[in-house]
Amino acid sequence: MTPHVLVTNDDGIDAPGLAALAHTACEQGYDVTVAAPHRQASGSAGGLTMFLVEDRLEVSHRRLPGLPGVEAYSVAAHPGMIALAAVLGRFGPVPDLILSGINEGSNLGAAVLHLGTAGAAMVAGAHGVTALAASLHLDFEIDQSMERSLARHWSTAAAVVGDILPNIMTADAGSVFNLNVPNLPSAEVRPLVAASWTLAGTAPTLLPFIAEFDRHADALPVAELLEPTIDIVEGSDIERVRMGHPTLSLLHLNGDSSIDWICQVRS
């Protein structure tokens, strides 16, 4: 039986990274369904937020360019909720794999805790479905008008996903992988490496938008935006991707464990 793959993201149903990821899954011969937020949902982590209308979740059929025959849905919910609905069989058969991305910006270090791309993958993994979060690493160049000026090499990230998908499909059920690909032409990308994931790194995707401000102020002047300062741990995904390597990390969801000292506290 052909594996069923659910593709989602946190950048929204019309994001180019979503289309690139769905194309790659189709090229691999998988049965692909797309279900993504109806609007931008970055920073939503694994949240289960829904935007209800008359107590119902709005789900709209879409036709995505270049993906004929692929069922696609615009969902008024965050990606964590979409992943949960998918593993409960609300978008066809329970998926054998959930692909989340390709995110516009990296999921490195502590960013994994905050961003919806990894959040959707972790919700899937917590319910026993293998998942891959894929992101395009951007060192944002922000000018005075806050325009992001970097070209996006979606095809580079999609090619890396295509290379590793056969191995991802054979992983233990519930495994959660985190892929970050440098924003470079394919010819300039160095070999894929396994990299440790560590909370010691700060969330580089979010830092350019965090400002120093008086908490009583009504607005945040652009001039007060902080320069990104990122803690880079040797051997970490942050270090490796900045050296031009795509990085693949395994996110561990260990579940409950006993607390040995609790009986001593209560006695």
N, C-alpha and C positions, 0 to 999 in steps of 0.2 A: 504494500500500500504506500502511495506517495505521502511523504511527511507533510503535515500541515503547519505552515508558518504564519504567525500573526506579526505584522509590522506596525509599530507605533512610534511615537516620539513625544517631545515636549515643545517643539517649535510650531506645531500646528499642521493641519491637513494639507496646506498648500506649500509647505517647506520643500525646497529642492533636495535637501538631504534625505527626506522621507522617500521621495520618488527614486533617488539613486539607490537606496537600500532595498526597496521593493523590486526594482529592476534586477538587482544582483540575485535576490532570492528566486525570482522567476527564471533567470538564466541558469540557475543550478537545477531547475526542474522541479522545484517544490510547488505545492498547492498553497498559494499566497492569498491572504486576506489582509487588508489595510484598515486599521481603525485608529484614528488620531484625534487629538483635541480640536475643537472647532476654532480655537484661537490660541495665541501664544500662551504657554503654561510653564515657562522656565521658572526654576526655583521652587517647584511644587513638591520635590522629593517624592516620597511614596504615598503622598496624600490621596485620600479617597473623596475629594471634593467633587460634587456634581452641581450643575446649574439647572435646577428643575423649573419646568413651566407647567403649571396646573398639576403639580405633584408627579410629573413624568419627566424622565430623562430624554432630552431631544437627541435623536439619532437620525442623521440624514444620509441617504445614499449619495455617493459621488462617483464620477467617472474621472480618473486621473489620466492626464495626457501620457501617451506612450505605454499604457498598461491595459490594453484591451482584454476584457474577460476577467479582470481582477476585481473582486468585490471590495469596495472601499466605502468607509463610513466616516462621516464627520460627527464627532461625539461631544456633547456639551459637558465635558468632564475632564479632570486631570488624568495624566497618563497612568498613575497608580490605580485609579478606578477602572480605567480601560483594561489594564492588565488583569485585574481581578475579575472583571466581567468575562474576559477571554478564557481564563482558566476555569470558569464556571460554565463554559460552553455557550455564551450568549452571542458569539460571532461565528457560529458554525461549530465544527468539531473542536474539542479541546486541543489546543495547539501542541505539537511536539516541540516547538521552539518559538520563543518570542524574541524578535529583533527590535531593538529600540534605538532610534537615531535616524540618520546620521546627524548628530547634534552640531549646531553651529557654535563651536566653542568646546573646550576640553572638559572632561570629567576626571580630574587629577587630584590626588591628595584629598583634602577635606571636602572638596567640591562634590564628591560622591554622596555625601550626606545631604546635600542641599538640592541637587538638580534632578529634574523629573526624568531625564534619560536613564540614569542609573536607578532611580526610584522605581520605575516601571519594571526594570529587570529584576530588582530585588523582591518586589511583590510576587512576580512570577516564580522566582526561585523558592520563596517561602511556601509556595503552594505546590512544589514538586515539579515545576516545568522549567526546563533548561532555558537560559536567556543570555543574550549578548547585548550589552550597551555599547554602541559605537559612536565615536565623537571625532570631529576634526579640530585639531588643536590650533587655536589662533592666538598670536600675540597681537592684540588689538592695537592698531595705530589710530589714536583718537585725536582729531584736529579740533580747532576752536569751535566748530559747529557741531561737534560730537558725531561726525560722519565716520563710519567704519570703512576704511579704504582698501582693505586687503581683498585680492581675488580669492575665490573659494575653489579648491581643487577637490570637488566632490568625487570625481572619477578615481582619484588616488585612493581615497578612503574606501570607496566601493570595491576597488580591486583587491585591497587587503582583506576586506570582509569575505570576498569570494574565495580567496586562497585558503582561509581558515575554516570556512563553513563546514566542509566535510568532517573535520576533526571535532568541531563544536557539536555536530549532530550525534557523534558517538560518545559524548561525555555523559557522566552519570546524571540521571534525572534530577533536576533541581540545582544543577551547577549554574553559577552566575559569573559571567565573564565581562571584563571591562576593557574595551579597546580604545586607544587614542592614537590617531594618525597625524603626523605633521602635515601642515598645510603647504605642501610642496608638490611640484610636478613629480610624476612617478619615477622619472629617471634620476631624481635627486634624493629619493627616499632611501635610507639605509635599511639593512635587514630587520625584520621583526624580532623583537626580544621579549622574553618574559621579564616582568618587572614587579618588584614588590609594591604593594599599595600601603601607604602609611598616612595616618592622620597628622603626622608631624608637618606635612606640607599644608600650606594655606590654600584656600580655594582661588586659583588664579583667574578663573573666568569671572568671578564676582568682584574681585578687588578694584578694578578700574572704576566701579560705580559706587564705591563706598566713600562717603565724604565725612570730613571733619566739620562738625557744625554745633552751634549752640542749640540745645534741645528745646529751647523756647522760641527758636526762629521759625518763621513761616515758610522759608524756602532755602534751598541749598545752592549757593552760587557755584557756577561751573568752575570758577577760579579756585575753589577750595577742594576740588577733587584730589584725592591722595594719589601719589605715584605708587604703583604696585610694588610691594616688597614681599617676596615669596621665599619661604624657608624650603631649601632644596636639600633633600637627604640623599646621600650617595647611594646609587643603585635603585632609587625610587623611580616610579613612572614619570614624575615631573622632570627628573634629570635626564632620563633616557629620551623622552620625546623631544626635549629641547636640543638634543644632540642629533636629531633627525631620524630617530628610530620609531617606528610604530611600536607601541607597547601593549602587551596583553597581560592582564592581572586576573586572578581568581578571587572573587569576593566571598569570604567565608561567612555563612549564616549558621552559627553553632547551636542556636536554640537554647533551651533552659539547661542549667547545670545546678547541682546542689551547692548550698552555701554551708560549709563545715562549721563555721563559728556561730551559726544562729542558735543552736541548742544551748551553747554556753551563755549567750546573752539572755535567753529566756529562763534559765534555771536559777 
